[in-house]
């Protein structure tokens, strides 16, 4: 297979470069230091990649076996609308992730881990660039009355609190968030990209292979530090404990589950040949994969605590601890990391606003449940707006003041805001010579509201 590189029209390319100057200020350092940290990897390039040789026949759904669609105008309007929604949502997640990681990038204990996250952020920038390429390359006027300039403006104007998916509206509180996010939320991204590689919309399918290759590094940027943390915790480190990791999993795993959409949905995407699995199927596969990650972390903890034990013996110890929820060879159930229940701390999908604990135990009283969350979530996160909003809605749902359906709609959703995007109406353009031209109503990248 071969790939072709595509650069966006100059004004849009410069728009993304301008955006990166604010939210990815260390980009230049990464490029200058690339050979030092990643000598075996190809040099990073900000462009879109389209891979030739991708299957040209629809691979699932009602039109299976027919030629894939090269342009949106040949698709059923409902089908094209689903594709456009997926592209815009994907773009939002890529840029949103960078904004989140930037908050705590400098808090890494190890320089290597910091540079790994920096590389991940640059590749997320390229993924957002890729999605904007898909928006600009085709004509979406049949399914949207928003111009291409306005679509780009909307995407680049979003900030934490106004992104499409909830996981990208949550502030990071420490570098443990950076790596846990990579291990859990980027893993959802891997599942979504793998499904979209089979999309009946050929430009989407051709965009996925390079994104998937880069996504593999993003997962490693999360899992490898988590392994190190668990091994150090087993040896008595005072820096990052297994309890810290457990609380981070409790914070992010529910948001990862919700990124698949409502467990009852996804049939339309399968019918249109856009994805091969419904939401519940993909979510189940994700849970199984995360469970394997958790087991790997725990095995490493046991082996670090009991270095004379073989891998097989360490796994036997682990199994006994998990079975009896007690202590074996000095390792207690509470020393380990556990996969939270899939109904725990949910605000979307079937279990939304249920009073289910991290271990699956049900609560009858809201106050008792909130006390449970106080024990099981990171302190810094509970002090933030996201948790405050959840507490308010949970209380209203269980007092009868609002319904679950209405509460779901009140969670943070997309808001059009002024921002740093160089588009025509309320933000910056970058003209051909690289200087700034400020449009009417510009607030120099500072939106009036992000809620």
N, C-alpha and C positions, 0 to 999 in steps of 0.2 A: 504494500500500500504506500501511497505518497500523499504528502500534505502540501497545500498551497497556503501561503501567508497573505492575509488581506489587511490593509490599513484603512481605517475609516477616513471619510472625507476630512480635509484638514481642520475645519472648524470644530468637528466633533472629536477628533483625536486630541486637539489642543484643549478641548473642554475637559476631557478626562485627565490629561496631564495637569491642568490647573486644579482640578479637584484633588488630585493626589498630593499636590504641594501642601494642602492643608491637613489632610487625613493620613497621609503616608509620607511625612517629611524626611524619613530615613531612607527613602527609595534610592537616592543617589549613592548613599553609603553601601547599600546592598549591591548595586551594580558594580561599584568600584571594588568591592570585596568578594565578588562572586567566586573568582578562581581560588581564593584563599579557603573559603568554606565549602565550596561545591566544585572541586577541580574536575570531577568526572562527568559532570552534568552539562548539557548544552547551555550556552549563555541565554539568560532571560531576555525575551523580546516582547514588548507591548504591542500586540497585534491579535488578529483573529486567525485561527487555523481551521481549515476545512480539509477533512481527510477523504481522499478518493478511495474507491473500492468498497464502500459501505453498501450493504444489501439494498437493492433498488426496488424490491418487492415488499408490499405491506406484510408484516410478519404476524399480525394477530388481529382479531376483531372481525367485523362483518365484511370488510373488504380484503381480507387476507388473500395474498397471491396477486393482487392487482398492483400496477406500478405506483410507487410512492409519489406524493405530490411535490413538485419542484417549486411551485408558487402558491401563495395563499388564495389567490383568486380562483383557483381550480377546485378548492375544497368547499364542502358544505359550509355555509356561514356559521353554523353552530360549532362545527369542528374547528374552523379557523379562529373563532372566538376563544375556544379552549386553548389553542396553541399560543395566541397572543397573550392570554392571561398567564400562561406558564412562563413565557419569555420575560414578561415584565416582573413577575414574582421572583424568578431566578435572578434577574438583574438586581432587584432590591436586596436579596439576601447577600449577594457578593459584596456590594458596596457597604451594606449594613455591617457585615462581619468585620470589615476593616475598621470601621468606626468604633466597634466594641473592643477589638484587640488593642487599638491605640491607647485606650484608657490605662492599661496596666502593662504594656509592653516593657517599660523600663524597670519593672519590678522583678524580673527574672533573677534567680540566684546565680544562674550559670550563663555565661556569654553565648555558648553554643546554642542553648535552648532559646535564647532571645533571638538569635539570628535565624534559627529555624522558623520561628513564628513570623519574623519579618519577611522571610521568603514566602511563607504561606500567604501573607497579606498581599504581596506583590502578585502572586498567582491568582488570588481572588480578584484583584484589580483587572487582570487579564480576562478572567471569566466574565466579569461585568462588561468589559469591552466586547467580548464575544457575543453577549446577548444584545448589546446595542447594535452590533453589526447585523444581527438577524432582524432587528426592528427596522433598520435603515435600508437593508438590501431589498426588502419586499414592499409591496403595496398593501396596507392593511385598511384602506379607506372603506372597504365593504363591511367591515365589522367594527370600525371605530371612527368617531368623528374628531379624534384628537390628532393633530398634526405630528409629524415625526419630530419636529423641534420641541413641541410640548411634551411628547412622551419622554424624550431625553431629559428635558428640564425636570419633569416630575420625578424621575429616577434619581438624578444627581442632587436634587433638592432635599431628598429625604434624610432625616437624621434619626438617631436612636429615639424611639417613641413614635415614629410615623412610618415605619416600614410595614410591609404587607403581612409578614409572618411574625407571630408573637415572640419567637425565640430571639429575634434580632432587635427587639425593643427593650432588652434587659441589659443594664449596665454590668460590666465586669468589676469585681471587687478586689481581686488579687490575681497573681499569675497562675494560681491553681485553676481559676476560671478559664484562662487562655488555653491550657492544655486539656482540661476536661471538655471544653467546647469542641476542640479539634477531635477528641476521641469519640464524642457522642453526636454532636450536631453535624460535623462534617461527614460523619458516617451516614447520616440520613441523606446528605448530599450525594454521597457515593451511590446509594440505592436509587435516588431519583435520576441521576445521570445515567446509570446503567439501564434503567427502564427507558429513558428518553433516547438512548442509542438505537432503540427499535422503533422510534417514532415514524409514523406514516408521513410526516413532513420532512422531506429529505434534508433540507438545510439544518434542521435541528439534529438529525441523526449524524450528519457529517461533522457537527461541532463537538460531539461528545467524546470521541476517543482521546484527544489531547487533554481535555478537562479531566477525564478519568485517570489518566496517567499522573496528572498533577495532584489530583485528590488523594491518591495513594500516599504521597508525601505528607499531605495534611493530616492524615490519620496517624502516621508515624510520629509527626510532631506533637501529637497528643499522647499516644500510647507509650512511647519510649520514656518520656519524663515521668509518667505515672508509674511505670515499672521501677524507675530509679527511686521515686519517692517511697514506694511500698517497701523496697529493700532497705532503704535507709531507716524507715520507720521501724522495721523489724529489729534493727540494730540499736534502736533507742534514740534516733535523731529528735532534736527538739524543734526542728524547722517545720516540716510538713508531716502530719500524723495521718494514720489511716482514717481517723475520724474526720479530718478535714476533707479527705478525698470522698468519704461517704456522703458528707453534707453537700459537696459539689455535685455528686451524682444525683442526690435527691433534688437539687435545684434544676439540673439540666435534662435529666432523663425524661421527665414528664413533657417538657417542651419538645424534645425530639420526637416522642410518640405523636404529638399533635401535628407535627409537620407533615405527616402522611395524610392528613385530612380525616374527616369523620369515618369511623370504622365501617359505617354502612354504605359509604360512597365509593366512587372510583369506577363504577360500571360504565359510565359514559366514555371515559378515557380509553377503556379496553375496547369498547364497541367501535370507537373511531380509529383504533389502531395506534393510539398515542402512547400507551403503556401496556405491558403484558400482564400486569397484576392489578387487582382491586386494592383499595386502601388497606383493608384488614389483612390481606395476604402479605403485602409488602411490610406492614407493621410487624406481623408475626415473625417474619424472617429477620427483621432488624432486632427484635427482642432476643431471638436465639443467638444472633451474632454478638450482641452486647454481653449476653450471659457468658459467652466464651471468653470475652475480654476480661470480665470480672474474675472468672476462674483462673485465668492466667496470672492476674495480679495477685490473687491469693496464694497460688502455688509459689510464686516468687517470694512472697512474704514468709511462707513456711520454710522454704529452703534457705532464706537469709537468716532466719532465727535458728534453724537447725542445720547448719552447713554440712554436717557429716551424713545427713540423710540423702539417699538417692532420690531422683525425681519420682520414682514409683512409691517409695516410702512416704515422701512428702505428700503425695496425693492421697494416700491412705489416711494420713493424719488429718488432712483437710476434710475428707469425707466424714470422718468420725465427728469432727467439730460441728460440721453442718448438720449432720443427722441428729445429734443429741443437743445441739445449741448450747454446748457446755465448754469444757476446757480439756485439751489433750496435749501432752508434752509441753505444758506451759503456754499454749496458744488458746486464747478464749474466742468465743463466737464474736464478741464485741471488738476484737482486734482486727477483724477482717472487713472487707468491703462486700456489700450485698446489693443485688439488683433490686431496686424498689418495685413494689407492686405496680402493675400497669394502670391501676385506678387511682394511685396516690397523687394528690396535689394537681389534679387535672382541671382545666378550665375550658377545654374543647372536647368534642367527641362524646361518645356515649357516657363515660363516667364523669362528665363535667360537674364540678361542685359537689361531688359525693364526699362523704366524711370517711374516707378510707386511709388508713395509716400506711406508712412506708412498707410495713411487713404484711399488709393485707387485712389487719384487724379493723373492724368497723367501729365507728363512734356514733353515739346517739345524741351527743351534745356539742354544739358549735364551740363553746369555750374550751371544752376538753380537747377538741380537735386542734384548735389554735394553740393550745399549750403543747400539744404533740409536735406541731410544726415549729414551735419555738425551740424545741429540743433538737429537731432533726434538720433544720436549714441553717445556712451560714448566718452569723450575727449581722454582718455588714449588709447582706442581701435583705434581711428583714427590716433594716432601717431605711430601705429605699422605696421609691414610689410604686414599683411594680408589685411588691408584696402588699403594700398599703391598699392599693386598688383591689387586689384579690380579696383581702380580708373584708373590705367594705361590701363587695359583691356577694361573697359567701354568706355574710351575715344577713344581707337583704334577702337572698334566696331562701334561707332556712327560717326566716321570720315571716315569709309570705309576702314581703313587700314587692318582690319581683319574681319573674319566672326564670328558669334555667335558660330558656331560649333568649329572653331579653338580656340576661346577664352576659351571655356569649357575645351578643351584639355590642355590648358596652365595653368590651375589652379593647385595647388599643388597636386602631385600624388606620389605614392609609389616609393621610391628610396632605393636601397640597400646601406646601410652605415655600417661602423664599429661601434661597440657599446659595451655594457657591457655584452652581452650574452655570456655564456660559451660554445661556439661552436668552431669547429675545425680550421677554416681558418684564421679568422682575429680578434678573440675576446678571452675572457677568458674561459678556462675550470676550473672547480673546481674538484680536484681529490678526491679520496675516503676519505682521512684524513682531508679534509676541506681546504687544502692550495691551492694556486693559481698556475696554469700552464698557461703561456702566449703563445698563438699560434703565428705563424709567421705573422708579419704585424700588431700585436695588437697595438692599440693606447690607451690602458688603459681606454677604454670606451668613448673616445672623437672622434667622427666621423669628417672626414675632411669637410663634407658638410651635411647640413640638408635640402637643397632645391632641 
